[in-house]
Every structure is written in C-alpha cells, then in structure tokens.
Amino acid sequence: MRYPIAIEPGDDTHAFGVVVPDLPGCFAAGDTLDEAVDNAKEAIELWLETVIDDGGAIPDPRHIAEHQANPEFAGWVWAVVSVDLAALSDKAERINITLPARVLRRIDAAARAAGESRSGYIARRALAA
C-alpha cells in the first residue's frame, strides 16, 4: 500500500514533522527530510502491526489531493510511503529449511521444554531477537 504523508518543513533548529493522515495518531519526525521519510515508514509499519495484532481493519489510503485540500496541512510537503502488507501478515506459510541434525535436536528439546511446537518455538525466538 502507498500511504500519503504530510511533512511539516523543518529548519536549523526544528525537526521535520510527519503526519500520516489516513492513520490516526501515526506520526514521525527527523532532523533531515530523508530521515523524516524513513522514520515515517517505520511508524506506519508499527501502526499497522498494532492494528493487525488487535484484530482491527487496515484503513485504505486516500489520494494526496484529498488531504491537500485540508487547510491544516497548508504549506506542508507531501510524499508517499510504500508499505508491503504481506511482510506484516500473520498468515502461516509452509517452508522447508535445512539444518544440521544436532541443531534440530537442540531446537526440538528447547521447544518441548517450553511446551511449544518446533515452528512456534522458532517463530517466538525469531520475533524476540
């Protein structure tokens, strides 16, 4: 998805502020324009992850022109941030991996001790890393 972002220009003493109008409460900042855009992408991804984790609906982005008509953003700079929703999906995906037998035995032992499946154990540890 491509989310429009509104960027409040910064200067030598003020950071660039970013608002994502389609995602209430989603904002970011950066000392440079590039940093502000990068931080906006991270903020959008975190906002969407939270909504997905809470079982909420992901808002569709509106056109920049709709937001530009809002006087609240007069004089702001506009950009678009692309986010890959597939990377945020919790849909289970079957994969094949190859591991040394001794590593697999250690994973299985740790998963049993934690009361988890192999897949669940690997996923939890990867997310914690």
N, C-alpha and C positions, 0 to 999 in steps of 0.2 A: 504494500500500500504506500501511497505517496501523501504525506501529511504536510500541508502548508504551515510554515512557521512565520511569525511576525517578530522582527528583530528591532529592538529599540537601539538606535545608534549610541555607541559609547564614545569616549574621548580619552585624553591622557589621564584623567582622574576617575573615570566611571567605566565600569564594565559594560559590555554589550548584553542587554537583557533579551531573553527569548520567551515568547508565549506560544503555545500550541492551541489555537482557538477551538479546534474540534475535540480536544481532550481536557475537560475542566480540571484546573489545578495543576496542569502539566506545564512546567516552565524550566528554564535553564539560564545560564549566563556564561560569559567567557571574556577574558581580557582582550582577545582579538576576535575578529569576525569568524575566522576559521574555527577557533576554539569554541565559540558560542554555538556554531552549527553542529560541531562534533558532540558537544555536551547535550544539545537538543535531541540528537539521535539517541543517545544513551537514556535520556529522560523519557522519551517516547517509548522505548523498549521496556523500561522498568514500569511505566504506567500501564502498558498493555499486558505485561506479565502479571501485574497485580489484578487487573480486571479478569484475566483468564483464570488465575488461581481462585478468585472469588466467585467464579461461575457467571460473570457478567457478560454483556454483549459488547463487542468492539464497535465503536462508532465509525461510520464511513466518513472519510474526509470529504469536505466540501471544496468547491472551487475557490481559488485565491480571490477572484473578483468579488465573491460574496463577502469575504472577510475585509477586503479593501474598502468596501462601502461603509464599514463600521467606523464612525468618527473617533472611536477610542484608539484606533491604530493610525491616525493621520500622521504622516511623516516617517512612519516606520518602514524598514526594508523587508521585502518578502523573499522567501526561499522555499524550497520543497525538500523534505527529507524522506528518503525511501526506507521502508522497513519490511523485512521479509517475515511475514506472519508464519510461514512454515517453520522457521527457526524457533518460534515461540510455542509451537503446537505441542500438546501433550499426547497426541495420538501415538499409540505404541507402534513401533516399527521393528520388524524382524530383521536381524542382521546375522552374519556369520563372521566370526573372528577366529584367529589362530593364536593360541597361547601355549607356552611350554607347559607340559603336564604338571610339573611341580608348582607353577604359578596357579594353575587352575585348582589344584588340590588346596592351596592356601586360601584362595577366594572362596571355595566351597565350604571349608572349615569355618572361616570367618562369617560367612552368610548363615550357616547353621547356628553358630553361637549367638548371632544377632536375631535368630528366628525369622530370617528373610530368605527369599529365593535368591538364586545367583544373580538374576537380572536386577531384582530390586536392590540388592546389596551394591552392585556395581553402579547403578544409577544414583543411589543415595550418596555414595562416596564421591562420585564424579561431581555431583551438584555441590557437595560440601567443599570441594577443592578450589 
